[in-house]
Amino acid sequence: MRQRVAVIDFETNGASPGGDCRATEIGVAMVEDGRVVDRFQSLMNAGVWVPPMIERLTGISNAMLKGAPPADQVMRDAARFVGDAPLAAHNASFDRKFWDYELGLLGLVRRQDFACTLMLSRRLLPQAPDHKLGTLARWASLPDTGRAHRAMADAEMAAHLMALLSDTLRQQFHLPDIDHALLCKLQKVTAAKVKPYLRELQAAATA
């Protein structure tokens, strides 16, 4: 996929964005032609408390966030970095709601769709043991990107997974033109209908 795509990952102090639940770190891996060509990463201080369980999971402590730049500054910088690039994430429903919430606090609105490597891996890699990001990375021998549950490491891992998914489409279905729009369409196709759908695309591409 030659098109530039911004693969995003948030670390947060909870599951649903709101006054007491905010992003604590963001990582963005800018991908082009299957390679990470640029990166954006920052802790972000939104004035929220990180529970001990989350601190153990992510390694992000309340002390670290005290010295971090303000969340609004980080999100403005992240939005500028992403620009108009299409978006992707693993379990995109999670990252999308934090991206939209944090942008909303700045009076900004997302215009790009999110491709979801979790949904795509369920459709294209049904033989995997499960579809957690770490499991898929180990199973497919993807490059080691660092500590799991840190934003930049997870964003890069999801970027490598997206490249694998694109390669799978090329090799198994001989689709020459794989772009973000195709991934977004494919993730909405039910698992049972994926192969017939892709065969139709393959036939159209070779007609």
Order of alpha helices (4+ residues) and beta strands (2+ residues): beta-beta-beta-alpha-alpha-alpha-beta-alpha-beta-alpha-alpha-alpha-alpha-alpha
